[in-house]
Amino acid sequence: MHARRLSLWTMSLTAIALGSAGCRQSGPAPDADTAAARKPLEILNVSYDPTRELYRDINAAFAKRYEAEHGRPVSIKQSHAASGSQARAVIDGLEADVVTLAVWPDVEAVAKTGLVRTDWQKRFENDSVPYHSVVVFVVRKGNPKGIKDWPDLAKGEISIVTPNPKTSGNGKYSFLAAWGAVLAGGGSADDAKAFVTELYKRTPVLDTGARAATATFSQKGIGDVHLTFENEAHLEVVESKGSLEIVYPRRSIRVDPPVAVVDANVDRKGTRHVAEAYLGFLYTPEGRAIVAKHHYRPWGSAPPPPADAATWPAIETFDITAVGGWEAVMKTFFGEGGVFDSIYLPEAGR
């Protein structure tokens, strides 16, 4: 989906005055002269687990800006669960105006039903990925097991918490981060398989989504290390009141959560303009600042770090193409009878 690269980590919305935004095209503006012009517009953002806090702030800022520019109040509703489950809910009839999911295959699954146009990736900048993250480790205070990098997860008595990659975008990326780290370090596919097999032998719980896995680790006290997105890790550490800390491995996968307008729904509901403006807002300076505040890495050169960090911690990253690209990954690793099914035996070690 993207060109392979190692990194550290806008056509304007001319129809709306939101500054530099990421949408490549926009529908007509609402008619401010109609009797319904002051009736609040309502849209639904169907998202994945860890974005609750991010979109609460995005929603408030966008609604204020949109009403100021267009004289029309906006109400943005949120829905959150495991990314794969959210995609299925939209396909089954949940009337999302936009989807902001964790992985490309989940948006593509919605597009294949005809609900989203097939060119969805090209309708916003950066292949419709307004922000990035990386997979990191959360450990207990003081890092008692001495976990510093991926190989440490397969040493000694280490217990790992990570979501189920069959249902969770976070789970998929964590699996692929471990696999890709072996390859990036010079290992073979057989080496990678052996490593991830060992990791999942040490995983006592596979929650369906990222936020449930966070609760398992931080609230239930299960596990020595939690594999999760950087943004979720920061929230987890803050809420732990000092009982947890973050470890950055030497290298990890770059997380690329895509966004899309659900065309069939917005055209039926008459919300295309506001839905496109909403996703475009993520690319504006104001939107980028909110994204960074929540420890997502905004797309673009030299993204500003969050207010409580001097810099984005340096980490060598690889993208999805380093492990084969999403189409191959879904078939090889997560499809029925794929690699994950062959290595994860729930009864083993119980």
C-alpha positions in Angstrom: 0.0 0.0 0.0 2.9 2.3 0.8 6.4 2.4 -0.6 8.8 0.6 1.8 10.9 2.9 3.9 12.5 3.5 7.3 11.5 6.7 9.0 11.2 8.6 12.3 8.3 9.6 12.1 -2.6 19.1 1.6 -5.0 19.7 -1.4 -7.1 22.2 0.5 -10.8 21.7 1.1 -11.6 24.7 -1.1 -15.3 24.5 -0.4 -14.8 25.0 3.3 -12.7 27.5 5.2 -10.9 25.1 7.5 -7.4 26.0 6.5 -5.0 23.4 5.1 -7.0 20.1 5.1 -6.5 16.7 3.6 -9.6 16.0 1.5 -9.1 15.9 -2.2 -12.7 16.8 -3.0 -15.8 18.1 -1.2 -19.5 18.1 -1.8 -21.6 21.3 -1.9 -21.9 23.3 1.2 -25.2 23.3 3.2 -27.7 25.8 2.1 -27.7 28.4 4.9 -30.9 30.0 3.5 -33.1 27.0 4.1 -35.4 26.7 7.0 -33.4 23.7 8.3 -30.1 25.5 8.3 -30.0 25.8 12.1 -31.0 22.2 12.7 -28.0 20.4 14.1 -26.2 18.1 11.6 -25.4 14.7 13.1 -22.8 12.3 11.9 -21.4 9.0 13.3 -17.7 8.2 13.4 -17.2 4.5 13.7 -13.7 4.0 15.0 -11.5 1.5 16.8 -10.8 1.0 20.5 -8.0 3.4 21.5 -9.4 6.5 19.8 -12.1 7.5 22.2 -10.2 10.3 23.9 -8.7 11.6 20.6 -12.1 12.0 18.9 -13.8 13.6 21.9 -11.3 16.5 21.5 -11.4 16.4 17.7 -15.2 16.4 17.7 -15.5 19.4 20.1 -12.9 21.5 18.1 -14.4 20.6 14.7 -18.0 21.3 15.8 -17.0 24.7 17.0 -15.1 25.5 13.8 -17.8 24.2 11.5 -20.5 26.2 13.2 -18.4 29.3 13.1 -17.8 28.9 9.4 -21.2 27.7 8.2 -23.7 28.8 10.9 -24.7 25.2 11.3 -24.3 23.2 14.6 -22.8 19.8 14.3 -23.1 16.8 16.6 -20.6 13.9 16.1 -21.4 10.6 17.7 -18.7 8.0 18.4 -18.7 4.2 18.2 -15.7 2.2 19.4 -14.8 -1.5 19.5 -12.3 -3.8 17.9 -11.5 -2.6 14.4 -12.6 -5.7 12.7 -15.9 -5.8 14.6 -16.5 -2.2 13.7 -16.0 -2.9 10.0 -18.5 -5.8 10.2 -21.0 -3.6 12.1 -20.9 -1.0 9.3 -21.3 -3.7 6.7 -24.3 -5.1 8.6 -26.0 -1.7 8.7 -24.5 0.6 11.4 -25.0 3.9 9.7 -21.6 5.4 9.9 -20.9 8.6 8.1 -17.1 8.1 8.4 -14.9 5.2 9.5 -11.6 5.8 11.2 -10.4 2.2 11.6 -7.1 0.7 12.7 -6.1 -1.2 9.5 -6.4 -1.0 5.8 -8.2 -4.3 5.4 -11.1 -3.2 7.6 -11.8 -0.1 5.5 -11.3 -2.1 2.3 -13.8 -4.7 3.5 -16.4 -1.9 3.8 -15.5 -0.6 0.4 -16.0 -4.0 -1.2 -19.6 -3.9 -0.2 -20.1 -0.7 -2.2 -20.7 1.4 0.9 -17.4 3.2 0.3 -16.1 4.2 -3.1 -13.2 2.1 -4.4 -10.9 5.2 -4.7 -11.2 5.9 -1.0 -7.5 5.9 -0.4 -6.9 8.7 -2.9 -9.5 11.1 -1.5 -7.4 12.4 1.4 -3.6 13.0 1.6 -1.1 10.3 2.6 -3.4 7.5 1.3 -6.1 8.7 3.7 -3.8 8.1 6.7 -3.8 11.4 8.8 -1.7 10.1 11.6 0.6 7.2 12.6 1.7 5.3 15.6 4.1 2.5 16.5 3.9 -0.7 18.6 5.7 -0.3 21.9 5.9 -2.2 25.2 4.2 -1.2 28.5 5.9 -2.8 31.6 5.5 -2.7 35.3 7.3 0.1 37.2 11.0 -0.3 37.3 10.8 -2.9 34.5 11.4 -5.8 36.8 11.8 -8.3 34.0 14.4 -6.1 32.2 12.5 -6.0 28.9 14.4 -3.7 26.4 13.8 -5.2 23.0 11.9 -7.9 21.1 14.3 -10.8 21.9 13.7 -10.2 25.7 10.0 -11.3 25.3 11.1 -14.8 24.6 13.4 -15.1 27.6 12.7 -16.4 31.2 9.3 -16.3 32.7 7.7 -13.5 30.6 3.9 -13.2 30.3 2.6 -11.2 27.4 -0.7 -9.3 26.9 -1.8 -8.4 23.4 -5.2 -8.4 21.6 -6.4 -11.2 19.3 -5.0 -10.4 15.8 -8.1 -12.1 14.2 -10.3 -9.3 15.6 -8.2 -6.4 16.6 -6.1 -4.0 14.5 -3.8 -3.5 17.5 -3.5 -7.3 17.6 -2.6 -7.5 13.9 0.0 -4.8 14.2 1.6 -6.3 17.3 1.9 -9.7 15.6 3.4 -8.1 12.5 5.7 -5.9 14.6 7.2 -9.0 16.2 7.5 -10.8 12.9 8.9 -7.8 11.0 11.4 -7.1 13.8 13.0 -10.5 13.2 13.2 -9.9 9.5 14.6 -6.4 9.9 17.3 -7.8 12.2 18.4 -10.2 9.5 16.4 -13.3 10.5 14.5 -15.6 8.1 10.8 -16.2 7.8 11.4 -19.5 9.8 13.1 -17.5 12.5 10.2 -15.1 12.6 7.7 -17.9 12.9 9.6 -19.5 15.7 9.8 -16.2 17.6 6.1 -15.3 17.3 5.2 -18.9 18.2 7.1 -18.5 21.4 5.4 -15.1 22.1 1.9 -16.5 21.8 2.9 -19.5 24.1 3.4 -16.7 26.7 0.1 -15.0 26.0 -2.5 -16.1 28.6 -5.3 -13.9 27.4 -6.3 -12.7 23.9 -8.9 -10.0 24.3 -10.9 -9.0 21.2 -9.8 -5.4 21.2 -7.1 -3.0 22.3 -8.9 -1.3 25.2 -9.9 -4.7 26.7 -6.2 -5.8 26.6 -5.3 -2.5 28.3 -7.7 -3.3 31.1 -6.4 -6.9 31.4 -2.8 -5.6 31.9 -3.3 -2.4 33.8 -6.4 -3.1 35.9 -6.4 -6.9 36.3 -2.6 -7.1 36.8 -2.1 -9.9 34.3 1.2 -10.1 32.4 4.6 -8.6 32.5 4.5 -6.7 29.2 1.7 -5.3 27.1 2.2 -4.9 23.4 0.2 -1.9 22.2 0.1 1.3 20.2 2.2 4.2 21.4 -0.8 6.5 22.0 -2.6 3.8 24.0 0.6 3.2 26.0 0.8 6.8 27.1 -2.8 6.9 28.2 -2.3 3.6 30.1 0.8 4.9 31.9 -0.9 8.2 32.9 -4.0 6.3 34.2 -1.7 3.9 36.2 -0.5 6.8 38.3 3.1 5.7 38.1 2.8 2.0 38.3 3.6 1.4 34.6 6.1 2.7 32.1 6.9 2.6 28.4 9.7 0.8 26.7 10.6 1.5 23.1 12.1 -1.4 21.3 14.9 -0.7 18.8 12.6 -1.2 15.8 8.9 -1.6 15.3 6.2 -1.4 12.7 4.7 1.9 11.7 1.0 1.9 12.4 -1.1 3.5 9.6 -4.8 3.9 10.6 -6.9 4.9 7.6 -10.0 7.1 7.4 -12.9 7.1 4.8 -16.3 8.7 4.2 -19.0 6.0 3.9 -20.4 7.3 0.6 -23.7 5.4 0.5 -24.7 6.6 3.9 -23.7 10.2 3.6 -25.4 10.5 0.2 -28.6 9.1 1.7 -28.5 11.2 4.8 -27.3 14.4 3.1 -24.2 14.7 5.3 -21.4 14.4 2.7 -20.1 18.0 3.1 -19.8 17.8 6.9 -18.3 14.3 6.8 -15.6 15.3 4.3 -14.9 18.4 6.3 -14.6 16.4 9.5 -12.0 14.0 8.1 -10.2 16.9 6.4 -10.0 18.7 9.8 -7.5 16.0 10.9 -5.0 17.4 8.5 -5.3 21.0 9.5 -2.9 22.7 12.0 -5.6 22.6 14.7 -6.4 19.0 14.0 -2.7 18.0 13.9 -2.1 19.6 17.3 -5.0 17.6 18.9 -3.7 14.5 17.3 -0.2 15.1 18.7 -1.7 15.9 22.1 -3.0 12.4 22.3 0.4 10.9 21.3 -0.5 10.0 17.7 2.1 11.1 15.2 0.5 13.5 12.8 1.2 13.0 9.1 3.6 15.4 7.5 7.1 16.7 7.9 8.4 17.5 11.4 5.1 16.8 13.3 4.9 18.6 16.6 5.5 16.4 19.7 2.8 16.3 22.4 3.0 19.0 25.0 4.4 16.7 27.7 7.3 15.4 25.5 10.3 17.3 24.2 10.5 15.1 21.1 9.0 12.0 19.5 11.1 9.1 20.9 13.4 7.8 18.1 12.5 4.4 16.9 13.5 2.6 13.7 10.3 1.7 11.8 9.2 -0.5 8.9 5.9 -0.4 7.2 3.4 -3.1 6.1 5.2 -3.8 2.9 8.2 -5.1 4.9 6.0 -8.1 5.9 4.3 -8.6 2.5 1.6 -5.9 2.2 -1.9 -6.1 3.6 -3.5 -8.4 1.0 -0.8 -11.1 1.4 -0.7 -10.6 5.2 -4.4 -11.1 5.6 -4.3 -14.4 3.7 -1.0 -15.7 5.0 -1.1 -14.8 8.6 -4.7 -14.1 9.6 -6.8 -16.1 7.2 -8.5 -19.3 8.1 -5.8 -21.9 8.6 -3.1 -19.3 8.3 0.1 -18.8 10.3 -1.7 -17.5 13.4 -4.1 -20.4 13.5 -1.2 -22.8 13.2 0.8 -21.3 16.1 -1.8 -20.3 18.6 -3.1 -23.2 20.7 -5.3 -21.8 23.5 -5.0 -25.0 25.5 -1.2 -25.0 25.4 0.3 -24.1 28.7 -3.0 -23.7 30.5 
